[in-house]
Amino acid sequence: MTWHHGALALGILVGIAAQLLLKQGAMGGGNIVAQFMSPWTIGGLALYGIAAFFYVVALRAIPVSVAFPSVALSYVLVALLASFWFGESLGVAHIAGIVLIVVGVGVLHIV
């Protein structure tokens, strides 16, 4: 594992934090302008910019055909965290999809 893989992991983790902040901002109520001016939303958008920086660094050495599908791991973690944090449900279809994503990304990193 190179530091480029570390940058990819950081990009994924920061992107997850960004998504959760955006969700928190969206739950604030009010009109759309108020939601976009929420510190949660602004923080989430800022974190997406930071995540993009780490992703670009990772792309210097990791093929996009491996890096981009790896970002799908963020879907897994966001779904699990949203279930815990926001009380969103995880049904059988969600769990099956999560398993498929993990297996798929695992296959890409083995080959």
Backbone as a ProteinNet text record, in pm:
[ID]
protein_1_A
[PRIMARY]
MTWHHGALALGILVGIAAQLLLKQGAMGGGNIVAQFMSPWTIGGLALYGIAAFFYVVALRAIPVSVAFPSVALSYVLVALLASFWFGESLGVAHIAGIVLIVVGVGVLHIV
[TERTIARY]
85.4	0	89	61.3	139.9	67.1	135.8	70.7	-43.9	-42.5	-155.2	-281.9	-264.7	-379.6	-428.5	-335.8	-373.9	-454.4	-411.2	-485	-624.8	-636.5	-768.1	-856.4	-799.6	-875.5	-919	-829	-864.6	-974.6	-963.7	-1067	-1202.6	-1203.3	-1329	-1385	-1300.7	-1347.6	-1396.1	-1324.2	-1367.1	-1496.9	-1511.6	-1636.1	-1754.6	-1730.5	-1836.1	-1879.8	-1782.7	-1815.1	-1892.7	-1853.4	-1922.3	-2067.9	-2091.9	-2229.4	-2315.4	-2259.2	-2335.5	-2364.8	-2270.1	-2295.6	-2403.4	-2401.6	-2505.2	-2643.3	-2651.2	-2778.1	-2826	-2734.9	-2770.9	-2821.1	-2754	-2797.1	-2933.4	-2960.8	-3089.2	-3203.1	-3171.3	-3274.9	-3309.9	-3240.3	-3259.5	-3391.8	-3463.6	-3591.1	-3572.3	-3678.7	-3673.1	-3670.7	-3648.3	-3646.2	-3508.6	-3498.1	-3374.8	-3256	-3280.8	-3172.1	-3118	-3207.5	-3164.9	-3085.7	-3126.9	-3053.7	-2913.3	-2901.2	-2769.4	-2680.4	-2738.4	-2660	-2630.9	-2681.8	-2658.4	-2509.1	-2453.2	-2312.9	-2286.9	-2387	-2371.3	-2350.3	-2433.2	-2423.5	-2293.9	-2259.9	-2135.2	-2015.3	-2017.6	-1909.9	-1903.4	-2018.6	-2022.9	-1966.1	-2001.7	-1948.8	-1797.8	-1751.7	-1607.1	-1533.9	-1591.4	-1528.4	-1525.8	-1627.5	-1625.1	-1507.3	-1477.4	-1361.5	-1232.1	-1220.3	-1101.7	-1093.6	-1206.9	-1210.1	-1164.7	-1207.3	-1166.6	-1015.7	-956.9	-811.3	-741.3	-782	-719.4	-740.9	-857	-887	-794.8	-773.2	-683.5	-541.1	-497.4	-364.7	-357.7	-461.2	-463.8	-456.9	-522.3	-526	-389.4	-294.9	-160.1	-97.2	-135	-71.9	-170.1	-296.7	-395.4	-481.7	-497.6	-583.6	-725.9	-785.5	-921.6	-1018.5	-985.4	-1071.2	-1070.4	-975.8	-971.2	-1015.1	-967.8	-995.9	-1144.5	-1206.4	-1345.6	-1439	-1427.3	-1512.9	-1484.2	-1362.3	-1329.7	-1409.2	-1442.5	-1521.9	-1660.6	-1702.5	-1831.8	-1836.2	-1719.5	-1718.2	-1781.6	-1777	-1840.7	-1991.2	-2051.7	-2194.6	-2225.6	-2136.9	-2154.9	-2151.4	-2047	-2030.8	-2137.2	-2174.7	-2279.8	-2411.7	-2443.8	-2569.1	-2569.8	-2458.4	-2450.9	-2456.3	-2382.1	-2383	-2517.7	-2582.4	-2714.2	-2817.1	-2802.1	-2892	-2874.6	-2750.4	-2720.9	-2752.3	-2705.2	-2710.9	-2848.4	-2908.1	-3034.5	-3154.6	-3131.7	-3241.2	-3298.5	-3220.8	-3268.3	-3268.2	-3368.2	-3380.7	-3284.7	-3242.9	-3162	-3239	-3299.5	-3375	-3286.8	-3348.4	-3276.5	-3208.1	-3277.2	-3218.2	-3095.6	-3102.5	-2987.3	-2867.4	-2893.1	-2785.9	-2727.4	-2812.2	-2763.6	-2676.9	-2720.1	-2641.6	-2507.7	-2507.9	-2383.5	-2286.9	-2337.5	-2252.1	-2194.2	-2275.3	-2226.7	-2118.7	-2136.6	-2036.3	-1904.5	-1911	-1788.2	-1716.3	-1792	-1731	-1669.8	-1742.5	-1693	-1565.7	-1560.9	-1440.3	-1325.9	-1358.1	-1256.3	-1194.2	-1276.9	-1227.2	-1133.9	-1169.1	-1084.6	-947.4	-941.5	-813.8	-731.1	-793.7	-719.9	-652.7	-724.1	-676.1	-564.9
-118.5	0	123.6	214.8	337.6	452	564.4	681.7	729.7	689.9	723.5	651	528.3	455.3	521.4	574.6	649.6	773.9	840.9	958.8	920	804.2	757.4	728.8	661.9	631.5	760.2	858	985.7	1055.7	1051.2	1112.4	1048.8	917.2	845.6	884.1	883.9	916.5	1060.9	1152.7	1293.2	1310	1237.7	1242	1189.3	1087.3	1033.9	1140	1204.6	1311.4	1422.9	1455.4	1560	1523	1398.8	1354.5	1362.5	1321.3	1325.8	1470.2	1560.8	1701.6	1759.4	1721.5	1769.5	1719.6	1595	1541.1	1620.2	1648.9	1726.1	1864.9	1926.5	2057.7	2052.8	1944.9	1931	1909	1858.3	1831.7	1956.1	2065.8	2186.1	2256.6	2219.1	2285.4	2419.6	2493.3	2622.7	2605.5	2715.4	2709.9	2664.9	2647.8	2594.2	2688.1	2818.3	2913.8	2898.3	2883.2	2863.8	2734.7	2630.6	2504.1	2517.9	2592.5	2611.2	2703	2786.7	2876.8	2815.1	2696.4	2627.6	2596.4	2612.8	2575.5	2428.5	2343.5	2201.4	2183.7	2250.6	2239.3	2299.7	2415.5	2481	2393.1	2336.4	2246.1	2122.4	2067.2	1950.3	1978.8	2094.2	2131.5	2154.1	2215.5	2236.6	2103	2009.1	1877.9	1804.4	1823.9	1762.1	1816.2	1943.6	2000.4	1936.6	1915.6	1850.8	1705.6	1637.7	1498.8	1491	1586.1	1588.6	1606.6	1688.9	1707.7	1573.8	1501.3	1372.3	1273.2	1277.8	1187.1	1215	1340.5	1376.2	1329.1	1345.5	1296	1145.1	1073.8	928.5	889	966.4	933.9	946.9	1010.4	1020.9	883.1	786.1	654.4	538.4	562.7	454.3	469.5	362.7	372.9	413.7	498.2	543.9	425.5	320.7	201.4	126.2	156.2	99.2	203.1	326.8	432.3	467	486.5	530.6	425.9	298.5	200.1	189.9	218.6	214.6	317.7	427.3	531.4	477.2	369.3	308	258.3	235.4	197.1	304.7	428.7	536.2	512.4	452.3	422.9	327.5	230.7	132.4	201.5	279.2	344.3	450	524.8	625.5	558	447.2	377.1	328.7	271.5	222.4	336.1	442.8	557.7	628.9	638.9	703.4	622	491.8	406.8	433.4	444	467.8	611.5	708.3	848.8	911.1	880.3	944.8	851.1	727.5	632.6	584	595.4	548	395.1	337.5	192.2	126.2	5.2	-78.4	-208	-219.3	-339.6	-445.8	-553.9	-665.1	-619.7	-540.8	-493.1	-406.6	-320.7	-237.8	-324.7	-420.8	-508.1	-589.4	-640.3	-715.1	-625.9	-503.6	-409.7	-378.6	-360.6	-334.4	-451.4	-573.1	-691.7	-696	-668.2	-668.8	-563	-445.2	-339.5	-382.6	-434.1	-475	-585.4	-683.9	-792.7	-738.1	-653	-597	-517.4	-431.5	-352.6	-444.7	-545.3	-641.6	-712.9	-753.4	-820.7	-727.7	-602.2	-506.7	-491.7	-497.8	-478.5	-606.3	-721.4	-848	-867.5	-833.8	-858.9	-765.3
0	0	0	-90.7	-101.6	-33.1	-25.4	34.1	-54.6	-182.7	-269.9	-224.4	-177	-123.3	5.9	83	203.1	166.5	57.6	11.3	-34.5	-100.7	-143.8	-22.7	76.7	198.8	268.5	277	339	260.3	128	44.4	67.6	80.7	105.4	242	343.9	479.1	490.6	429	432.9	354.8	243.1	166.5	246.4	327.8	414.1	514.9	576.9	672.3	603.2	480.4	404.5	381.7	341.9	315.2	440.1	553.3	678.1	720.1	697.4	728.3	637.2	509.3	418	461.2	505.2	553.2	674.4	766.7	885.8	845.5	749.6	700.7	635	562.7	494.9	593.6	710.4	810.7	892	867.4	946.6	926.4	824.9	799.6	731.8	720.4	653.6	502.7	435.9	289.7	240.5	110.3	51.2	73.6	72.4	95.3	237.5	333.8	472.6	486.7	416.4	422.8	364.5	254.2	194	276.7	357.9	443.1	580.2	604	730.2	745	864.2	885.5	853.2	874.1	841	690.6	611.3	466.3	415.7	464.8	422.9	459	578.7	619.4	531.8	497.6	410.5	272.7	216.8	85.6	91.1	199.1	216.1	225.1	299.3	311.3	177.8	94.5	-38.5	-119.7	-105.4	-173.6	-126.3	3.5	59.8	13.4	12.4	-34.6	-180.4	-262.2	-403.3	-415.5	-329.3	-329.7	-306.1	-202.4	-172.3	-286.3	-349	-460.2	-578.2	-609	-719.2	-689.7	-565.3	-526.8	-548.8	-509.1	-525.9	-673.3	-759.6	-901.7	-969.3	-904.3	-961.3	-977.8	-894.3	-900.4	-909.7	-877.8	-879.5	-1004.4	-1082	-1201	-1162.1	-1241.8	-1212.9	-1213	-1287.6	-1291.5	-1159.2	-1071.4	-937	-834.2	-850	-751.4	-745.4	-860.6	-859.7	-799.7	-838.1	-770.3	-620.4	-579.7	-436.9	-358.6	-423.7	-359.4	-323.5	-390.2	-357.9	-214.3	-154.4	-13.2	73.3	25.2	101.6	111.5	8.7	14.3	129.1	145.9	252.9	388.6	410.2	540.4	565.3	461.2	478.8	514.2	448.6	479.5	623.8	667.8	805	906	880.3	971.8	972.4	857.1	850.2	928.3	925.3	1002.8	1152.1	1193.5	1334.9	1376	1295.3	1332.1	1309.9	1195.4	1158.1	1168	1207	1220.5	1088.9	980.5	850.9	849.9	784.3	787.3	688.6	724.8	636.8	614.4	498.3	466.6	403.2	365.6	303.6	174.9	94.1	-31.6	-4.4	98.6	133.5	172.4	256.2	304.2	188.9	101	-15.6	-104.2	-126.2	-205.8	-141.3	-10.6	62.6	46.2	59.5	43.3	-97.9	-198.2	-336.7	-358.8	-301.6	-316	-252.7	-131.3	-62	-138.7	-186.6	-263.4	-393.2	-462.3	-587.9	-571.3	-471.8	-447.9	-404.1	-324.2	-283.5	-403	-498.2	-618.9	-696.3	-708.8	-782.5	-717.9	-587.9	-519.3	-511.9	-534.8	-536	-671.6	-776.9	-912.8	-949.8
[MASK]
+++++++++++++++++++++++++++++++++++++++++++++++++++++++++++++++++++++++++++++++++++++++++++++++++++++++++++++++

